[in-house]
Amino acid sequence: MSRLTDLIARTKAKDPQLGADLEREFRTLTSRRSFGLNFERHSPEAVELPQRPVRKGDKVRILAPRGTISKGDQRLWLVKNIDESGQSLTARLELRGFAEPESRTALVEDLVVVAEFRDVIYPGLVSTGKEERGRGKPFHSIINGENYHVLKALTYSHRGKVDAIYIDPPYNSGAKDWKYNNDYIEKEDVYRHSKWLAFMERRLLLAKELLNPNDSVLIVTIDEKEYLRLGLLIEQVFPGTIIQMVSSVIKPSGSTRSEFSRVDEYLFFVMIGSARPADALIDMMRGQEIVVSNGLTWQGLRRRGSDGWERRYSPGAFYPVFISTDELRIVEVGDAIPLSKDRREVVPPAGTFAIWPLDPLGREGRWQILPSRFREQLQEGTLVLSSADAKSGSGSILYLKKGDRARVINGDVTVTGKDSLGRLKVEDATKWKRPQTQWNVESHDASAQGTALLTKLVGDRKFPYPKSLYAVEDALRFFVREKSQAIILDFFGGSGTTAHATMKLNREDGGTRQCILVTNNEVAAEEQQQLRKAGLRPGDPDWEQFGICDYITKPRIRAAITGKTPNGEPIKGDYKFTDEFPMAEGFEQNAEFFDLTYEMPVAVSHDRAFERIAPILWMRAGSQGKRIEMIPIEGWEIVDTYGLLHDLDHASAFCSAVQQSDALRVAYIVTDDDRRFQAVAQRLPVTVEPVRLYESYLSNFSFASGE
């Protein structure tokens, strides 16, 4: 409706009578009410891109002079030309969207590029660093960018592949917690609710494209300000799904207000396809542990902890386990070697490689049991291999300790089969409790397990209202407990709690779930004024260092993985509740950090943007292993999970190499000729997805663009 209002205003400027007639008919139509959720679908949002270079043809805003706190000229100008003859670049501008033409010049350094959400965008990614401690495991991806545009980028790499989305969007409380078209939404804004709904609808429609239509879940947290409208919006965007709302106590002490003191928030669970919540480990309403008579607890075989874990404490528990090079399978168990012997002197049998009890830094530790016991439990099925890496000589082995092992051997539990890792599954005599819609769990306290926990990780860096790590972990566990390779997305990433929770879930059961976390680098409203007074602007390094992504999210993820604060000190305290261990131990996980870029379609099609497209190709193939960073000189290249054929004259060699790679998932073929693409695709194994570049990339975003 507001878009129509804008168009009528433009019409009145050019033809007053026609504009008045249209306005009269418009008022007649808007006086009629229809059933369902009614809200203004405002002109598509616009976002400023301060780190994007200004080019001819861009839409821009003129920034306020440095040292002032005003926002500058909010009108949109079109860059008609850029003059490079002087000492400073000067742009000739033309005003957009007004009846009277206006033009002017401005220094390029005083301009900021603006992207409207109806625009076609061609995204790329630039890596800004990584943490790598999980040998051979997939990477979590932390993306700094406007979340609507990142969601569009993910339609190319993850359409229909996401198992769970967890988001904590702005609650629209009237505080300065979110912007619409570069303006903070105030409590007095008459369009406050409709702007929020328009903002959410655009993102939920893209999220719907990413979720697996057969089995996935969307989880959205909200408070009482918008829960009614959000519920109606979700029903409109996700018809035919099962939708439930849960109330969760997150602040038992209550928030001080003039009305009732709020202690809870709400979670909408949108269950798509066959998705249903798993049974609970605890009584969610009372926060009490449920005793499960027949459950088995699988433990990591490598000794962990702050002391007694090193090889020297138990030389008899330092021995090799030989793994088949053809498949993930234990072939043989070696004998312990004396302290005086170097492990590299041990020669694995033909067709195998050795894994040793090494910690994430490659230091020699020890297994929990001796070789003789290892062989017994391997034979019984009470010990399994969950992962192994030939290059590093490390791996993850899970086993049952004495009590659970005895129950299996004595027949006290009924074995019903094995899971995907080969672990025994047993029949439960006592059913686990179906989770209730009222949660009152100690670990969900946002003050103790959100704010206080974040302080342990990043020190005195402040972030408003971080979620409890355990609250996010529990919500996800209901839907990904049996999905050890689930893809989890959070496009309101904030402090990074969802990625942290995903890593913790992986540690509990040896899973390889991936999290894609999206956040921007917005600086808090209070800090913005101080930085502007100091003569800084968005895009300046001294400004960007205080943005959410660089100041909070990245340091938090690095700290969680390494077990060290940004100052390099071991994190104090332990993780609690479902799995207790020192926070300083960190996680054997991988994460890479990216900035979203905006590419020109001509540059993409002419191979001039490959380095920025490369991470998206890698993500589509599973975000695992090596990445092809540049166009291969030989005309083709194959890495861990995908291959690239750039020169079709080398198609035979490429196809032969693909046939010999068991782990390959995707083959990217660069050609403008569809017949030649089909000819190569027919020679690939059926397990490998052929993708034509750059046609598939360009057409995806042309199709998915605009409103």
Beta strands, then each sheet from edge to edge (+ up, - down):
strand 1: 46-49
strand 2: 59-62
strand 3: 73-83
strand 4: 90-95
strand 5: 103-107
strand 6: 111-116
strand 7: 123-132
strand 8: 139-144
strand 9: 164-167
strand 10: 179-180
strand 11: 183-184
strand 12: 215-222
strand 13: 242-249
strand 14: 264-273
strand 15: 282-283
strand 16: 288-289
strand 17: 298-300
strand 18: 321-324
strand 19: 330-333
strand 20: 352-355
strand 21: 383-389
strand 22: 394-400
strand 23: 414-418
strand 24: 424-427
strand 25: 438-439
strand 26: 487-490
strand 27: 514-519
strand 28: 574-575
strand 29: 581-582
strand 30: 590-598
strand 31: 636-638
strand 32: 642-645
strand 33: 666-670
strand 34: 689-693
sheet 1: 1+ 6- 2+ 3- 4+ 5-
sheet 2: 7+ 30- 8- 27- 26- 9- 12- 14+ 13- 25-
sheet 3: 10+ 11-
sheet 4: 15+ 16-
sheet 5: 17+ 22- 21+
sheet 6: 19+ 18- 20+
sheet 7: 23+ 24-
sheet 8: 28+ 29-
sheet 9: 31+ 32- 33- 34-
end
